Amino acid sequence: MNPPSLHVHLKLWIAGFINFTKQLKNMKNFIFHNPTQLVFGKGQIAKLSELLPDNVNLMITYGGGSVTKNGVYDQVKAALRGRNYVEFWGIEPNPQVETLRKAIHTGKLNNIDFLLAVGGGSVLDGTKLIAAGIISEADAWDIVLKGEAEKQIPFASVMTVPATGSEMNGGAVITRSETQEKFAFGGNYPVFSILDPEVTYSLSAHQIACGLADAYTHVLEQYLTTPGQSRLMDRWAEGVLLSVIEIAPQIKANPMNYDLMADYMLAATLALNDFIRMGITQDWATHQIGHELTALHGTTHGHSLAIVMPGTLRVLKDQKKDKLLQYGERIFGITEGTEKERVDKAIDMTEQFYRSLGLTTRLSEEGIGKETIEKVSSRFNDRGVAFGENRNVTGDVTSEILNSCL
């Protein structure tokens, strides 16, 4: 039998290329730039002295004091010995604008021109607003409502709780307690972020579970959207998902294993540092709904996502069918059954994964009922918002999603 001719090879290559370009016809134009210097590994907090610029008026922001128990505070003090700086304590989980206004006032009084956030994602999110408020005459909440900070003084972080990815992105989410509202805004990226996996050893099982759920859901919000946009982005996202699924039970058994916690910490960063969403559509409806549960009930952010994401998938499964089939096969090995059966199984296994972390996945388990569903739906309808990759998750659709989570 004669081997295929060059002409046949060329025809096959052209056909393959055409098929490839068809698959990528929806890939969007993009500009990628992530300026954050990531400083990763044990003992890296000691590098603060060389990472921070000289001759800056520095303010260090903290949360409720856990850093004094896990050794991080002492490490920061040792690294900055000989420097003058101001400390601001008390930034809450789900940082409240009422507290951040006080920090902004302190920053202005001391002519602060550089901020260092030491703590979890909430401390850093709050610090991002402080960085904007210090050089603005606008009220801090007005900056949030605008959705974008026009200017910010430089800021950096020492991250202690892997979850939000805030250490390598420009986003922040702020709560206004007096109105029980929670909104996101965007701005600059940290100048640098230090991630030492050893600082995670003191985290509670619930904190770790919520962090893993947060990272996993961040990936799903970018991955379970439009099919065929970028095989590279798909594979990168799938790599993070598979890694989180693999390490989660091992971390439960051994939360002081350096290699496991290093993978966890880096997975949380990669899940939301723009690397897996180049040229693709994104969803974020689950996050918007989850923010409302946090604002109204104080639900931990990652936990709210574990409740809402399966519901989002149940209601939007027809829209997301092709990507759910791919997800089910590549992540959970689902290859048998009808398309409907495979889609349903992928959603069920997603919910099972969240439960395997030790989190509840139903509103009723958290004492949240119809009154909250009606309030969230009404808020979204009043605001005229529509979320999701197809901008079709209105207040009414949100009601369907939350009712499926009861």
PyMOL commands that set and color helices and strands:
alter all, ss='L'
color gray80, all
select helices_A, chain A and resi 6-23+44-51+66-68+72-79+97-109+121-133+140-146+166-168+197-202+205-223+231-253+258-270+285-297+301-315+321-332+339-356+363-366+370-383+395-403
alter helices_A, ss='H'
color red, helices_A
select strands_A, chain A and resi 37-40+58-61+85-88+114-119+155-159+171-176+181-186+192-195
alter strands_A, ss='S'
color yellow, strands_A
deselect
rebuild
show_as cartoon
